[in-house]
Amino acid sequence: MRFLLTDEQREFGRSLDALLTAADTPAVLRAWAAGDRGPGRALWGRLADAGVFALAVPEAYGGVGPLPVEAAVACVELGRHAVPGPVAETLAAGVLLAGAGGPVAEEWLPGIASGAAAVSLTLEGYGPYAPDADAADAVFTVSGGELRLAPDPGEPSASADPARRLFRPEPGGTPVAKGPAIRAAARAAGDWAAFATAALALGCGEELLRATVAYVKQRTQFGVPVGSFQAVKHRLADTLLGLEFARPLLYGAAVELASEVSRPGAGAGSAEGSPGAGAGSAEGSPGAGAGSAEGSPGAGAAVAAAKVTAGEAGYAAARTALQLHGAIGYTEELDLAWWLRRARPLRDAWGTPSACRARVLAG
């Protein structure tokens, strides 16, 4: 069995890296945090043109997915460049709405695939906050097997990352679907949200390590680069090992999600009573991933393992970067500060380390 990315998948990642490098994402981040969404939405549109958001949307609704391996490739690059906006939430919404099917899927999924719609959401069991809800075109909530369109993003809450604001959506809203199909779709969407966040965290950690290695080659002490000191080398090596250990777990989770999508009964119309439903597990399979067969929790455990490992590795990279940059690491004038402030929220979003470990142990 082949566990390496194909040439096409690697080229997809390289093309996104080139696109984002040219986009000057630190400037986009600063504008987003200041409330100017224009540059961020323009970048969102270019990413959609590259096919990023179509990866979670079925072909029946204008997408090309679900393609979790390609989604992992994309999210690692988006995390490396700290792209603002509800990236993981929009991808998860594609899975959620495809599982719901019906008019709500027909209304929103083509816009998600094309980049015309950015979506945030909350799911039962994952906390009450919808990231970047004020910048989203829609905020969906799932509770008690009922899918609703939130009437208002709600009031903002404090966030460690000023470019990733948290909102608690107002209660109520318009019910758009309910029943067992929604519970199944919400489980699949939760897996995708955690999976995409793990990839973002891995990319964030990789950029923190890259910037730190470059800095310790330039900064001198006692007449030599500080990167030549053995203690610094060991710290950087430990950080690299953590990130590299997380990578196969991330792609292993992607393979699990992809295999469950391809199993008989998965995909369009798989959820009972949900005409046109897309990726979604059958009722009664806790922790199942997109399109999983009944009682198959494999993808959920694999996603949890990837999430805790990538999240912890990204946060460890942030701690290393802060220490080795010294006092300059605290300054907001340094672009790296945006990555430093993002690492911990990504570690805890869509599954804290303790919750993910418990899920892995539960199988």
Protein Blocks (a to p, Z undefined) as FASTA:
>chain_A
ZZbdcfklmmmmmmmmmmmmmnommlmmmmmmnopaklmmmmmmmmmmnommmmmpcfkn
opabdcfklmmmmmmmmmmnopgcjfklmmmmmmmmmmngpjllmmmmmmmmnopaccdd
ddehiajadehklmpcbdcddeehiacddfbgbjadddfblklccddddeeijdfbecjk
lmmmmmmmmmmmmmmmmmmmmmmmmmmmmmmmmmmmmpcgehiafklpmklmmmmmmmmm
mmmmmmmmmmmmmmmmmmmmmpghiaehkaghighiacdddehiehiaehiaehiaklmm
mmmmmmmmmmmmmmmmmmmmmmmnmmmlmpmklmklmmmmmmmmmmmggpifklmmmmmm
nZZ
